Amino acid sequence: MSRRSIIVGTGSALPPRRVTNAELAERVETTHEWIVERTGIEARHIAADGETTATLATEAAFKALAAAGVAAEKVGLIVLATATPDQTFPASATRVQTALGIDDCIAFDVAAVCTGFLYALSVADNMLKGGMAEYALVIGSETFSRILDWEDRTTCVLFGDGAGAILLRSVEAQDKGILATKLHADGRHNDLLFVDGGVSTTGTVGKLRMRGKEVFRHAVTNLAAVLIETLEAAGHEAGEVDWVVPHQANKRILDATAKKLGLDPARVVVTVDQHANTSAASVPLAFDTAVKDGRIKPGDLIVLEAMGGGFTWGAAVVRY
């Protein structure tokens, strides 16, 4: 028996404003059919004034705590994955900490774009195993609408805002909880997916830029490889997987990855149609959706995977 980080609660948050493809078509040169054919996206949620990465993260965190029946003061660690923090510093995780009413805990942000939640999960898992805390909130939260070029129809239609959270607890367990994680990065591909601004370069926030075809090609190859790698590390095979919860970037990427691995598409959780790409929030948001609607059940073997700008990519195998 060894120490494992088990998932005891999940939660998510979406801004009330839902923007359909038809509404976007009134703003940029596009159509509902064009967007659906290329991405599978039908709608996304956009944050209003006063809604921020931290406020969405806090709402998701409260829901995860409520689902677990755990008081906020028991949380000893908050790891928030985001590429769109409220401020340059301090970390948005500390704003969540304060909003939850926690006077003292470890709290920091992780920046790995769409793979951010997998990075945050791995960091939190290892910190729990090291005895740093008993409970940890791992959150992915984004307000990507703030860094989109709304004149660029090839990118602005792809993204949305939202947050997802899980509550981990460190316990003695055998085949339960986080069984394995694998993370990667290759900075040579910076110019394929990036934001053209930054504190120490332009002094501006900048806007998102992407070369979609090249990103698609790398995504299918990298995600298939890391999924197999992580399953092998966990001592399992693809045929044993109950659910794959992937980063929700593009329905075509999800389908191509499943096909490459011989996975049943019906076992892939898909929320990109209603949420679009919410970057670091997409995996926990999709996970919570599948838990709440009853698809994911206790005892299921789950694979989480994502790839994002950098490039970064990674996966986790979890026994729920």
Buried (B, 14 or more C-beta within 10 A) or exposed (E): EEBBBBBBBBBBBBBEBBBBBEEBBEEBEBEBEBBBEBBBBBBBBBBEEEBBBBBBBBBBBBBBBEBBEBEBEBBBBBBBBBBBBBEEEEBBBBBBBEBBEBEEBBBBBBBBBBBBBBBBBBBBBEBBBEEBBBBBBBBBBBBBBBBBBEEBBBBBBBBBBBBBBBBBBBBEBEEBBBBBBBBBBEEEBEEBBBBBBEEEEEEEBBBBBBEBEEBBEBBBBBBBBBBBBBBEBBEBEBEEBBBBBBBBBBBBBBBBBBEBBEBEEEEBBBBBBBBBBBBBBBBBBBBBBBBBEEBBEEEBBBBBBBBBBBBBBBBBBBBB
